[in-house]
Amino acid sequence: MGPKKLVKAFYNAHVVEDANIVSRFFHKNLELTWFSSHGKVVMGFDQLDAFFKEINKTYYDLRVAVHHLVKEGNTVAVRCTYFARTIENPDEELAISHFNAFWEVSDGIIVKGHMMSQPASAPDWQPL
């Protein structure tokens, strides 16, 4: 599977039902740098796997709307929004975060990632 198809398959995967999502798409020596509203986070495979397992406990459903998916060489850029349904309120879907990510793919698996995210609830900002 090529880099773009692989990354698209990851974003189309059903995160809350796939306990093996990280091992299906990410290399054991993964390097992920994530700039979030809380600051810079650096994760490896084990930390990302634990993060997704926690998501599985937190949300009833998690859906991704991919707005852009662009490939250049072995790098795939993605701009997307995550929507969630909580266990407490499974009938209401809420936008929870916006992401921009760059994924580096080698030999059919994601080996490196760079992400930036912002809560969907963040207020709009207007320059002066």
KAURKA-V514934 format. One record per residue. N is the residue number from 1. RES is the residue in one small letter. SS is DSSP state (~ for helix, > for strand, _ for the rest). PSI is psi as a letter, one per 20 degrees, with the letter a starting at -180 (999 if undefined). NEAR is the number of other C-alpha atoms within 10 Angstrom. Layout:
{{N/RES/SS/PSI/NEAR} {N/RES/SS/PSI/NEAR}}
//
This chain:
{{1/m/_/p/10} {2/g/_/r/14} {3/p/~/g/22} {4/k/~/g/21} {5/k/~/h/14} {6/l/~/g/18} {7/v/~/g/26} {8/k/~/g/15} {9/a/~/h/13} {10/f/~/g/17} {11/y/~/h/17} {12/n/~/i/13} {13/a/_/q/15} {14/h/_/n/15} {15/v/~/g/21} {16/v/~/i/19} {17/e/~/i/13} {18/d/_/n/13} {19/a/_/i/14} {20/n/_/k/12} {21/i/~/g/17} {22/v/~/g/21} {23/s/~/h/14} {24/r/~/h/13} {25/f/~/i/17} {26/f/>/q/22} {27/h/>/q/19} {28/k/>/h/14} {29/n/>/k/12} {30/l/>/q/19} {31/e/>/o/19} {32/l/>/p/20} {33/t/>/p/17} {34/w/>/o/20} {35/f/>/o/17} {36/s/>/a/14} {37/s/_/i/11} {38/h/_/i/9} {39/g/>/a/9} {40/k/>/p/12} {41/v/>/p/11} {42/v/>/p/13} {43/m/>/q/16} {44/g/_/a/17} {45/f/~/g/18} {46/d/~/h/13} {47/q/~/g/13} {48/l/~/g/18} {49/d/~/g/18} {50/a/~/h/12} {51/f/~/g/13} {52/f/~/h/18} {53/k/~/h/19} {54/e/~/h/12} {55/i/~/g/15} {56/n/~/h/17} {57/k/~/h/11} {58/t/~/h/16} {59/y/>/q/17} {60/y/>/h/18} {61/d/>/q/18} {62/l/>/p/22} {63/r/>/q/19} {64/v/>/p/19} {65/a/>/o/14} {66/v/>/p/16} {67/h/>/h/10} {68/h/>/q/11} {69/l/>/o/16} {70/v/>/p/11} {71/k/>/p/17} {72/e/>/o/10} {73/g/_/c/9} {74/n/_/j/15} {75/t/>/p/19} {76/v/>/p/23} {77/a/>/p/19} {78/v/>/p/21} {79/r/>/p/18} {80/c/>/r/18} {81/t/>/p/19} {82/y/>/p/18} {83/f/>/q/19} {84/a/>/q/20} {85/r/>/p/19} {86/t/>/r/17} {87/i/_/h/12} {88/e/_/h/10} {89/n/_/m/11} {90/p/_/i/12} {91/d/_/i/10} {92/e/_/p/10} {93/e/_/p/15} {94/l/>/p/15} {95/a/>/p/17} {96/i/>/h/16} {97/s/>/q/17} {98/h/>/p/20} {99/f/>/q/20} {100/n/>/p/18} {101/a/>/q/18} {102/f/>/p/20} {103/w/>/p/22} {104/e/>/p/22} {105/v/>/p/23} {106/s/>/p/14} {107/d/_/l/11} {108/g/_/j/16} {109/i/>/q/21} {110/i/>/p/26} {111/v/>/h/20} {112/k/>/q/19} {113/g/>/q/21} {114/h/>/p/16} {115/m/>/q/19} {116/m/>/p/17} {117/s/>/r/19} {118/q/>/p/16} {119/p/>/q/15} {120/a/_/h/16} {121/s/_/i/11} {122/a/_/q/11} {123/p/_/q/7} {124/d/_/q/6} {125/w/_/p/6} {126/q/_/p/5} {127/p/_/q/3} {128/l/_/999/3}}
//
